[in-house]
Amino acid sequence: MQSALGFDPNDLPNAGLSMSRLVAFESPGLRKLLKCGLRRGMTDAQLSTVVEQQWQLQLTSPEIVQLLSALHDRGWFTRVSPEGIWKTHLGSSRSL
């Protein structure tokens, strides 16, 4: 069964994220999500909007929870406390 995301988040590489890797992802939704997290990052509301626009899913859907977990595990996309802003981190990899 194909994921609503169009890819399996567990199949993402376990290496640091670079701009060349980011723009090479086949999923336009994943590229958009990670690009939106660069620079200033995103609030929860902005993240929710991107998720809804790209995949027609809610932040609490199992697919999005799995995606955010996979991105967090790799150190690519995390929620920065105490600001609560979601940011993309180039060069990060927690799995290695």
C-alpha positions, 0 to 999 in steps of 0.5 A, a space after each residue: 500500500 502506497 503512503 499518502 506521502 508518496 514515499 516511505 520516510 524510513 527510506 530517507 538517507 541517514 546522512 547529513 542534509 545538504 542543499 543538493 540533497 534537499 533539491 534532489 528529493 523526488 517528493 515536491 512536498 518534502 522539498 517544500 517542507 524542508 525549504 520552508 524550514 530554512 532561515 526563520 523556520 515555521 510556526 505550528 500553524 505554518 507547518 500545518 498549512 504546508 502539510 495540508 497543502 502538500 499532502 491534504 493531511 493533518 499534523 496528527 495523521 500517522 503519516 505526518 507523525 512518522 515523517 516528522 519523527 524520521 526527519 527529527 531522528 536524522 537531525 534535519 527538521 526539528 522544533 526549536 525550543 523555547 521558540 517552538 519554531 520548526 527549522 531545517 538543519 543542513 549538515 545534521 545527522 543524528 543516525 551516524 
